[in-house]
């Protein structure tokens, strides 16, 4: 629940009312001089927040002339709650004590009298109480402001953390869009192009041309979106769930090209299921990107995927034969191999690629197994 503070004008009016009540109890109308000073001190409390030192000085004559000291105590408290000058507060407390101990115009102060010393101690304590209370309120106000600053700094730090996380998510989203969405759309474009070339039905040819055109436009838009996401992202962050090596066969079968998968041997003896999840994801994405490149840049070629481990490292090789027909002019962001190399470097591995002697192409991935979780 939120605390409701009394509005300052209401509080000032209440203090003036209490000070007037104190004057009514302790000052009689037969003493016009004392009554005048007491009333001035009481009404001066309305200005205590604006000129606290002046208001306190105005209340001192009333404290010295009569027993109506509430206005002086309230003014001293206000000064202590607003001022940071400790020496000034000590002098004001001493001035209040001296004014309260005297009885003008006929002062009587006997330092040799024990009762006088007791009264002096009581009066000094009475003057010190509003000073300590005012300083306590000032300290509480300072702490509240400091806590507000700390809370604001924490919110700012939380915002920066959120922005960092979002940047990593954007980078990962860019990678997943390239690896997954582009993979499927490019397959649609290739199939539509093949259908357009191989059919003799004009309606089917027109439909295939439309599908291919829309697929190419979609790939171009995806390329632009991936570029925007990469520009605003940081280092990639892995998201779950992710595909594993158990999905390689399905990936090869649905690649849209003639491809074979050969797995093993496994030096660890536990097979691909015993590999760390990060390594399995890297192998899957590498094979996916390699098959996508074969489909896009080597139409009619066949591919062979080999996955195994040797000497504490996982090795993946994707080899394709020479293309049998010209490649379709599909848009490319040229981020595929860059992403594969970045992913491999994060895992301490390497990615190499190059042409083969028969006009084909080969991509090689090597990842260390130790040290990954």
N, C-alpha and C positions, 0 to 999 in steps of 0.2 A: 504494500500500500504506500502511496506517495504522501509525504507529510505536507500539510497545508500551513504555510507561514502567514502570520498576521501582517496585513499591509502596513508599511511604515507610517502613513498618516494616522491610522487607527492607533498604533502603538504610541506615537507621540501624543495624541490627544488623551490616551489613557494615562500616560505619565504626568501630563499637565493636570489632569483631574485628581490623581493621587497626591501630587504636590500641593494643590489647592486645599485638599482635605487635610493634609499635614499642617498647612498654615491655619486653617480654621480651628484645629485642635490645640495648637501650641501658641498662637498669637491672638491677642485681644485687640479689639478696635480702639481701646484706650491708648494704645501705643502706635500712633500713626507712622512714626519713622520706621520702626521694625516691621510694621505691617506692609509699608510700601516696598521696602527691600525684599520682603518675603514674596510678595505678589510678583515683583519684577523677576525674581529668580524662578518662580513657578512658570510664568509665561515664557521665559527665555528658553525653556526646554523644547519648545516648538522648533527652535533653530539648532538643536544640539548636533544634528548630522552634518550641517553645513559648516558651522564655525564652532567645533567642540571646545577649543581652548578658550575662546571668548566667552562662551556660555558658562564654562566653569568659573572663570574670573568674575562673572556677574553674580554667581551664586555665593561667592565667598563672603561678601558683606552680610548676607542673610544668615549664613552659618555662624558668623562672629557675633551677630546681634541677638539671635534668639535660638530656640530649640528646634525650629523647623528646618531640619537638615536633609530631608529627602531629596530636594532639588539638587543640592550639592553632591550627594551620593550618586544620583542618576547622571549628572553631568560628568563626574569623575569616571564612572563606568564607561560612558560613551567615549570620553577622551582615550581611555586605556584600550578600548576595542578598536580604535581607528588609528592610533599613533604607535610608532615603533621606536620612539625616543625614550629609552628607559630612564635616563637621567631626568628628563622633563616630568615623567610620571612620578618619580620619587619626590621631586620638588613639589609637585602638586599635592601628593599625599601628605607631605609634611606641612604644606600650607593649610590643608583642610584640618589636620590635627591641631595645629596651633590656633586656628580660627575657632574650632569647636571647644578648645580648652579655655579660651578667654571669654569674658562676659562684658562686652563693651556696653556703655562707656566707662564702666567701673570694673576693670579686670582684677581678678584675684587669683594669683598663681603662686603657690608656696611649694618650692621643690623639696623642702625639708619635711613636708607632711607625707606620711605613708599613703594616706587616702588619695592625695593628689597624684602620686606616682602610679597607683593602681588605676585611677581614672585616665591617666596619660596612656598607659598600656592598652586599656580598653578602647580609647579613642583612636590610637594608632592602628589597632587591629581593625576597627570599623572603617578607617580610611584605606587600609591595605586590601580589605575584602573586595571592593568594587574594582580595584586595580588588577588584582589577580584574576577575577572573574572576566574582566574585559580582555586581558591578555589571553585567557583560555579560549574565549570566543574567537579572538583574532587567529589564534593557532588553529582552531577547528576550521575556520573559514579558509585559511591557507592550505590545510590538508585536503579540504574538499576540492579546491582548485587544482592542487597537485594530482589528486586522484582522477579528476576530470581530464587533465592533460595526459596522464598515463593511459586512461581508457581510450582517449583519442589516438594516442600513439599505437596502442594495441590494435585498434580497429584499422589503422593505416597499414600496420604490419600484416594483419590478416588479409587485407585487400591485396597487398603485394603478393602474398603467398597464393591467394586465389588466382591472381593473374598469371603467376608462374605455372600453376597447375593447368590452367586453361591453355597456356601457350604449349605446354607439353602435350596436352590432349589434342590440340590442333595439329601438331606435328605428327602424332600417331594417326590421327584421322586422315591426314593427307597420305600417309603411307598405306593405310588400309584401303582408301579409295583407289589408289593406284594399283595395289596388288589384287584387290578383289573385284571392284566394280569395273575398272578398265579391262580386267581379264575377261569378264563376261560380255561386256559390250563389244570388245574387239572380236570375240568369237562370233557374236551375232553378225557383225559386219562382214567377217570372212565367209560365213555360211551364206549370207545374202548375196555376196559377190559371186560365190561359186554357183549359186542357184541362178543368178542373172545370166551368167555366161553359159551354163549348161542346158537351160530350158529353151524350148522352141515356142512355148505358149506366150503370146504377147501380154496377156493379163498377168500371168505369173512373173514375166520379166519386169513389167512395170512395178508390180508389188515388191519384187526383190530389190529393184533399184531404189524404191522409196525407203524400204527398210535399211538398205545400205547407207543411203544419204543421211537418214535420221541417226543411224548409229555413228557415222563419222562426225556429225554435228555434236552428238552427245559426247563423244570422245574429246572433241575440241573444247567443249565446255568443262568437262572434267579436268582436262589439262589446265585450264585457266583457274579452276577452283583449287586444284592441288597447289598451283603456284602461289595463290593468295594465302592458303593455309600454311604453306611452308615459310612464307615471308613473315608470318606472325607467330610461328611456333619456335620452341626450343629444341632441346635434345629429345629424341623420341622416347616415349614411355610405353611399356608393354601393357596391353589391355587384355583382360580375360573375359570370356573363354576364348582360346585361340586354337587353331587346328594343330594336329600333331602328325607324327610320321605314320600313324595308323590310317590317315586319310590320303596318303600318297597314291595308293592304287586307284581310288576314286578320282583323284585329280588327274592322273594320267589317262584314265579311261574317258574322262569328259573333256579332254584338252582340245578335241576337234582335229587332231592329227594322228597319224599312225605312230604310236609310241609304245615302248616296252620298258618295264620296270624290273630291275634286278637288284635284289638286296642281299647283303652279306658279302664276305664273312664278317662276323662280329668278334673282335678281339676280346671284349669284355665277357663274352659268353652269355650275357643276359639279353641280347637282342636290342632292337630299337626302343622297346618299351622301357628299358632301364636307363635311357639317356635323359639328361635334365630337360625340363619343359622348354627352357630358352633355346637349347640346341635343336630340339625337335621343331620348334616354330621357325627357326632360321633355315633349317633344311627344307621345310615345306615351302616357305616363301621363295627360296632360291629356285627350287624346281618349278614352282608356279611361274616365276618371272621368265625362266629360261624357255619353258614351253610356250609362253605367250609370245616371246620374241621369235621363236621358230615359226609359229603360226602367222605372225605378221610379216616377217622379213624373208621367210624361206618357204613359199607355198609349194606344196607337193613333196616336201622333204619328210623323211622319217626320223624319229628321235629315239635315243636309247638313254635311259636314266639308270645310273648305278649308284647305290648307296651302301656304304660299309664303314668299318672302323679298323684302324691299324695303328699300333703304337700309341694308344691313348688319345687318338684323334679320329674324328669322323670325317670321311671324305665323300664328296658328292661330285659326280661327273655327269653332265648332260651334253650329249653329242648328237648332232643332226647331220644328215647328208646334204648334198648340194640341192638347191631348189630346182624344181622342174618347170616352173613357169614364173613370169614376172610378178613381183610383189605389188599388192594394191597400195596406192598412196594414202596410207592412214596417218593421221596426226600423231605425234609423239612428243612427250615432254622431256625425254632423255633423262629421266630420273630413275629408271629401273635399276641399271647397274650401279648408279651412285648409291641408291638405297641399300642394295645388297652389300656393297663394300662397307657402308656405314654400319649396318647391322653386324657384319662379320667382325669389324674392328672392335665394336663394343664387347664382343664375346672373345676377343683375343685371336681371331682367325683371319683368313685371307680369302680373297676371291680373285681368280685369274680367268681370262678368256682370250680366245684367239681363233683364227681360221685353221682348218685342217688341210692336209695335203690333197684331199679329194674335192676341195671346194666347199666343204661343210664348215661347221662351227662347233666349238667346244667351250663349255663353261665349267670351271672347277672351283669347288668350295672345300676348305679345310678348316675345321673347328676343333680346338682342344676340348676334351671332355672334363678333365680335372679342373676344379675351382669353380664350377657352375652349380647352381642350385635351382 
